[in-house]
C-alpha cells in the first residue's frame, strides 16, 4: 500500500501542475511571457509556444528561487 500512496501523490502533483499551466496558458499575460522566455522561446513565427516551454520556464524559475535562497542562507552564516 505504501507504493500506491506514493504514486497517488505523484499523480496529484502532476495534475495540479497541469491545471496550473493550463490556467497560465489560458489567461496569457506577463507570467506566460516570462515562463515562455525562461523556457527557451525564440520568438520566431513558426515556433509553437506550448506547454513544454511553459514547464521548462517554470522549472528554471523554481531553480533560481531555490539557489537564491540557499545563497542568502550561506551569506547569513558568514556574517
C-alpha positions as CSV (number, residue, x, y, z in Angstrom):
1,X,0.0,0.0,0.0
2,X,2.9,2.4,0.6
3,X,3.9,2.3,-3.1
4,X,0.3,3.1,-4.1
5,X,0.3,6.1,-1.8
6,X,3.4,7.5,-3.4
7,X,2.0,7.0,-6.9
8,X,-1.2,8.9,-5.8
9,X,0.9,11.8,-4.6
10,X,2.9,12.0,-7.8
11,X,-0.3,11.9,-9.9
12,X,-1.8,14.6,-7.7
13,X,1.2,16.8,-8.1
14,X,1.2,16.3,-11.9
15,X,-2.5,17.0,-12.2
16,X,-2.0,20.2,-10.1
17,X,0.9,21.3,-12.3
18,X,-1.1,20.6,-15.5
19,X,-4.0,22.6,-14.2
20,X,-1.7,25.5,-13.3
21,X,0.0,25.5,-16.7
22,X,-3.5,25.3,-18.4
23,X,-4.6,28.4,-16.5
24,X,-1.4,30.3,-17.3
25,X,-1.7,29.4,-20.9
26,X,-5.5,30.3,-21.0
27,X,-5.1,33.6,-19.2
28,X,-1.9,34.8,-21.0
29,X,-0.3,37.9,-19.6
30,X,3.0,38.6,-18.1
31,X,3.5,35.3,-16.3
32,X,3.0,33.4,-19.5
33,X,5.5,35.6,-21.3
34,X,8.1,35.2,-18.6
35,X,7.8,31.5,-18.4
36,X,8.0,31.2,-22.2
37,X,11.1,33.3,-22.3
38,X,12.7,31.3,-19.5
39,X,11.7,28.1,-21.2
40,X,13.7,29.0,-24.3
41,X,11.2,30.8,-26.6
42,X,13.0,32.0,-29.7
43,X,10.3,34.4,-30.8
44,X,10.0,33.2,-34.4
45,X,6.7,33.0,-36.2
46,X,6.9,29.2,-36.9
47,X,7.6,28.4,-33.2
48,X,4.9,26.7,-31.2
49,X,4.7,28.1,-27.7
50,X,3.4,25.1,-26.0
51,X,3.2,23.6,-22.5
52,X,6.7,22.2,-22.7
53,X,8.2,25.7,-22.9
54,X,6.0,26.8,-20.0
55,X,7.1,23.8,-17.9
56,X,10.7,24.4,-18.7
57,X,10.4,28.1,-17.8
58,X,8.7,27.1,-14.5
59,X,11.5,24.7,-13.7
60,X,14.1,27.4,-14.4
61,X,12.2,29.9,-12.2
62,X,11.9,27.5,-9.3
63,X,15.6,26.5,-9.6
64,X,16.5,30.2,-9.5
65,X,14.5,30.8,-6.4
66,X,15.9,27.8,-4.6
67,X,19.5,28.8,-5.5
68,X,18.9,32.4,-4.4
69,X,17.5,31.3,-1.1
70,X,20.5,28.9,-0.5
71,X,23.0,31.7,-1.2
72,X,21.2,34.0,1.1
73,X,21.4,31.4,3.9
74,X,25.1,30.9,3.3
75,X,25.7,34.7,3.4
76,X,24.0,34.9,6.7
77,X,26.2,32.1,8.2
78,X,29.3,34.0,7.3
79,X,28.1,37.4,8.6
